[in-house]
Amino acid sequence: SRVRVVFISRMAKPEEVLVVEDEAGNIVREQTKDTEVIAQYKTMREALVYLTHLDQDDTESIMLEKLAQQVDGTEWSWNNLNTLCWAIGSISGAMGEEEEKRFLVTVIKDLLGLCEMKRGKDNKAVIASNIMYVVGQYPRFLRAPKHWKFLRTVVTKLFEFMHEKHPGVQDMACDTYLKIAQKCKRKFVTTQANESAPYIEELVAKIGDNTSDLEPHQIYVFYEATGTMLSEKGPQVSLDRVGVLAKLMDLPNSVWKGIMAQAAVNLQVLLDAGTMRELTKILKTNAAVCASVGPLYVHQLGVIFLDLLNLYSTYSGQVAQAVATQGQYATRMSNVRAMRGIKKEVLRLLTTF
């Protein structure tokens, strides 16, 4: 029992956690992967799983007691909460399904309550990263038929975290959303009890709000996750998948059409640096959806295919012209590099498809 206490209070940091405390005591986004710590985490996780098998009641009571001390403030600290949550996440699958359910409901309710109770951006960022980590570790719990409401609450919370500008929180929210989409995709595309339509319909309707504060690389993850849900096509899926895909791509498609309409009037529009950045983002978003949604993507490809070909040949001509007039130096110019970048993205999208 004492060994369990030591493991739980000194758990090493898992790979998925991106929000950490630096030497100066600030909460920051982790930039590098510490391989030594990851190796230590794997060893500790294995040991803690064995210790849980030996006596899961004891493991559970130690964890819940430590959590209660976080909530009442007697043992509250970032480090104590982190190590506890990393330990809770590490024993996923070591309990029976009923015990795991009872345990997790307590843990997540307490963490959500803690998030409401604590003031200050740093405190909220630490608690948020722990909620996301624990939730992402227990797909079996989230997939259970009776836990739909819970899963829905968790996803809504992730969308809140996507507006949180604290370093690392948005990345982690998007990564966790993708993880949940991969493990529980059927839940999002089938109509759940007491609901009139599959949840994915609500998701794509609100995609503009949910992604409004995200960086481009986070938006690609968001679209990949939603595409992953749409790739589910079991017998219970009574969803107009083509229609939902069209709604999912609504935002990028409207920007795309706007640029193409301007280019039809004046080709110079395509040489503007801002326009090229937008086109690159749209192409990368398409590639993320294509990779995750599978053959269904043919319906979206049909919408942009001719434009893709025209775009490719226009930029090819422009690059060739720049090289002809300025020689090798042209290839180092930012606008030429941007054009070649777009050509690469077009090829990458078609190769993925």
N, C-alpha and C positions, 0 to 999 in steps of 0.2 A: 504494500500500500504506500509506503514512503517513497519507493522508486517511482510509482505512478505520479505522486505529487511533484517530484523533481522533474520528471519528463514534461508534465503539463505546464509547469511554471517556467521551464527553460526551452521550450520547443523552438527548433530552428525555423527560419523563414522559408516558406515554400516558393516555388518559382512564379506562381501566378500573381503574387502580391506585388503591386507596383508602388504603393504608398508607404514610405518608410521614414524613420526618424534619422536625421544625419548627426554628425559629431557635435554640431552646435545646438542640437535639440530642436531643430526645425523640422516640420513635416514636409517632405519633398517627394518628387517622383524619382524612383530609382532609375538610373541611366544604364548601369551595366549589370550583367548577371554575375553573381558571385558563385562560381561553380563549387567552391569548397562548402559553402553554406547549403547549397542544393543537395550535395552528396550527404551532408550531415542530416539534413531533413529526411532524406529517404531512409537512412538507417534508423533514425529516431521514430519515424512513422511505423516502420516494420515492427520495432520493439513495442511500441505503444499498442499496435493492433494485437500482438500476442498477449500483452498485459490485460487488454480488454477482454480477450477470449477467456482468460483465466478467471476473471471476476468482473463482469460488466457492470454489476450494480455499484461496485466500489468506484470504478472509473467514472460512472455517471454521477454519483453523489459528490465526488471531488470536484468535477467540472461545474456542476450546478451550484455548489457552495461557493466556488471561486467567482462564478458569474454573479451570484447574489451580492458578493462583497464589492464587485464592480458597480452594481446598481446602487447599493446603499452608500458607496463612496469610501468605505473603510480601506479598500485595497486599490482604489482607482488610480491607474496610470496607463499611459499609452502602451508601455512595454508589457504590463501585466495583462491588459486586454488582448494585445496582439498574440502573445504566446498562448494564451488560453484559447483564442479562436483558431489559431493554427493547429493546436492539438485537437480541438473539436472537429475541424475539417479533415484531419489526418485519419480518423478512425471510421470514416464512411464505409459502410458495409460490414463492420465488425459486430453490429448488434442485429437482433432479429427485427423484422419489419415493424412490428407493433411497438417494440421498445424504442426503436429509432424514431418512430413518428412522435411518440410522447415526449421524448427527449428534445427533438428538434423544435417542436412547437414552443416549448418553454424557452429554448435558447433564442429563437428568432424574435419571439414576442419581447423578451427582455432587451435584446439588442435594439429593436425598433423603438422601444420605450426610452432606452438610454440616449438614442439619437435625438428624440424629441426633447429630452430633459436637459442635455448638455448645451451650454452656450459656447460660441467661439468657433471660427472656421476650422481651426486645426483639430479640435476635438471631434467635430462632425465628420471631418475627412477621415480620421482614424476609424471611427465607428462605422462609417459608410464602407470603407474598404473591407472591414471585417464581416459586415453583413453580406457583402457581395462574395467574399471568399467562401464563407460557410455555405451559402445557398448554392453556389456553383459546384460544391463538392458532393451534394446529395441529390443526384438526378432521380434516383428510385423514389425518393420521398415526393419530389415535385410531380412525377409522372402518375402517382396513385390517383385513381378516379375521384376519391373524396377530397383531394387537395387542390382542386382547380381554383377555388377562391383564393387560396393561399398563393398559388403560382401567379395568379393575376395581380395580387397585391405586390408581390416581389417585383414583377416586371414594371408595374407602375412606379415603384420606388426607384428602379434602375433609370427610368426616364427622368425622374427628378434629379438623380445624381448626374445625368448627362448635361445638366445646366450648371453644375457646380464647378466653378473655375479653378478650384484648388488643384495644384499639380498632381497628375496621376489618377484623380478620381474619375474623370471622363473616360480615360483610356480603359480603366478597370471596369467601368459600367458597360462600355461597348463590348469588351472581351467577355464579360459575364453573360451579357445578352446573347452573344454568339454561342457560348457554351450551352446555355439553356435551350436555344433554338435547335442546336444539333442533337441534344439529348431528349428533348420533349416536343419535337416538331408537330407530331400528330395532334397534341392538345390544342394547338393554335388554329388548326384548319378544320377541326370538327366542331359542331355546335354543342356546347356544354349545357348541362342541366340549367334550367331557368334563364337561358339566354336565347335570343332570337336568331343570332347569326354567329358564324365562327369569329373568334376574337381578331383574327388577322385582318378582317375587313375594317375594324375600328383602328387597328394599327396603321394600315396604309392611309386611312383618312387623315390621321394626325401626324403623318411623317414629317411634315414641314415644321410643326411646333417642336416635335421631339428632337429634331436634328439641328434646330436653329443656332445653337451655341457650339456645335461640334466643328473640329478642324477637318480638313478634307480626308486625312487618313482614317479618322474615326467614322466619318460618314460612309466610307467604303465598307468598314466592318459592319455598320448598321445595316446597310443594304445587303451585304452577304448573309447576315443572320436572317433577315426577312425573306430573302431568296431561298435559304435553307428550309424554312417552314413550308414555302410553296412547292418545294420538290417532293413533299409527301403526297402520295397518290393512292392510298389504300382504299378498300371498299367503302369505309365509312365517310370518306371525304366527299361531301355533297357540295363542293365549292366550285364556283365559276373561276377556275384557275387562270384562264386567259384574261378575264375581266379584272381580276385582282392584280395580275402582273401589269396590266395597262395602267391601273391606278398607282401602283408602286413606282412606275417609271414616269408618272405624270410630270413631276417637277423637272427632272433632267431633260425630258423630252420637250417641255415648253421652252426652256432656255435654248436648247439645240435648234428648235424650229425658228426661234427669233433670230438667232445668228445666221442661219441658212437663208432666211428671208432678206436680211440686210445684205448678205454676200451676193445674193442674186442681183441686187441693185448696184452694189459697189464692191468689187472683189478686194479692195484695199482693207476692208473690215477684217478679213482673215489674217492680215499681217500685223494687226494690233496685238501688243504683248498681253493685254488683259483678256482679249478674246481667246488667244491661244491657251492661256491658263484655264479659262472656263472649259474650252474644248477638251483639254487634257483631263480635267476633273470628271467631265461627263463620260468620257471614254473609260476611265478607270472605274467609275461607278457601274457602267455597263458590264465591264469585265468581271467585277465582283458578283453581280447578279447572275451573269452567264455561268460562271464556275459553280455557283451554289444551286441554281434552279434547274440546271440540266436541259434536256431537249425542249422543254416548254419555251425556252428563250427564243426559239425560231420566230415567235409572234412579235417579239420586240425587235429582233434583228431586221425583220421585214419593214419596220417603221423607218429605220435609219440607213438601210443598206446602200441605197443609191447615193445618198449624201456621203457615206463613208468612202465610196469609190471616187466620187468627185473631189472630196477633200484630199484624198491620198494623191491623186494626179495633180491637183493644183499645187500642193506643197512640194511634190517632186519637181515640178517645173520651176518653182521659185528657188529651190535649193540649187538646181542645175544652173540657173541663170546667175545666182550669186557667185557660184564657184567659177563660172565662165568669166565674169567681170573682175572678180577680186582674187582669184586663185585660191591656194590652200588656206590662206588667212580666213577666208569666209567661213570655214567649218568651225572656227573658234568664236564666231560672233553669236551673241545670245539669241538673236531672232532666228538665225539658221539652226541653232541647236534646238530651239523650241519647236521649229517645224519638223525637224527630224524626230524629235520626241513624240510628236503627234502621229507621225507615220508609224513609229514603233508601236504606239498604243493601238492603232488600227489593226496592225498585223497581230498583235498579242490577242486582241479581242476575237479576231477571226480564227486564230490558232486554238484558242480556248474553246470556241464553239465547235 
